[in-house]
Amino acid sequence: MAAPPQDQHAWEWAETEWRAVVDKVRAGKRLVPESWPGGARVAVGISFDSDHESISLSTKQTSPGQLSQGEYGARVAVPRIAALLARHDIRASFFTPAVVALLHPDEPKSLVEAGHEVGIHGWIHERNSTLGYDVERELQLRAADTLEQLSGQRPVGIRTPSWDFSPHTLAITREMGLLYDSSLMADDDPYEIVEDGEPTGIVELPVEWIRDDYVYFGMQRQSTIRPYTPPSAVLEIWKGEFDGAYAEGGAFILTMHPHVTGHRSRITMLEELIEYMSGHDGVWFATHEQIATECARLLGEL
């Protein structure tokens, strides 16, 4: 599909052009089983984007101060998070830029040994949606190879660093034979991705900024704006999102960043959320791979 002319206003595009843009990547069949494994009512997928130093490196920021914030994610937060998950016997998914895995090679290995999943999250947290096909493909393949080498397990899922697709992302993901993506936002619950009207067999585990920690706790250090939400307020929002998923019998997909949620006041909030969810009957805590595998069964893919 050729992109509409960028020297035209959007209202000047032909209907065939704007329809082609909209239809390039769409949500297809909703993939929610009648019940999750063990007769569970809701699937809970806890995930962490282990960006660490890659956020600074991807924008060519070399400040030791900024890099130290990323180092905190690896040095303090991931061990703290892993201990919390072990206390509650929960397996989670960690989407890891390959450069982060190279900087901290023991991290992906120890996570996989503990039963967690390590997924693709770019090479150096590059903005994949701005890349040409050859560059994006090479980085995605190289990232998968690096994670396999360091973790001992081949990744089966991807979360793009920018939570976005280029015109080529889905084609590359299909070429790699990945089971699922977790970057799009067309539903609350899992669905099959459709490309140009064609079902792809790839499961989408949708993300949402409401269910992401950074929008509540993040800040731009060079800006005068310092957005901050108390952990108690975030806990209330996430409880509400879980309650909705539980009532509808769907999935609750939560995204966090170790260097954000791994701090003392916020890890306490996460533990309170886990205890709240665990207090309900029929809650299945699973990795994204496990959830996507159950969804793929509805497509006859497995």
Secondary structure, DSSP 4 states (H G I P E B T S, - for coil): -PPPPTTS-GGGS-HHHHHHHHHSEEEEEE---SSBGGGBSEEEEEEEE--TTHHHHHTT---HHHHHHHHHIIIIIHHHHHHHHHHTT---EEEE-HHHHHHSTHHHHHHHHTT-EEEE--SSS--GGGS-HHHHHHHHHHHHHHHHHHHSS---EE--TTS---TTHHHHHHHTT-SEE----S-SS-EEEEETTEEEEEEE----GGGBSHHHH---TTSS------HHHHHHHHHHHHHHHHHHT-EEEEEE-HHHHTSHHHHHHHHHHHHHHHTSSSEEE--HHHHHHHHHHTTT--
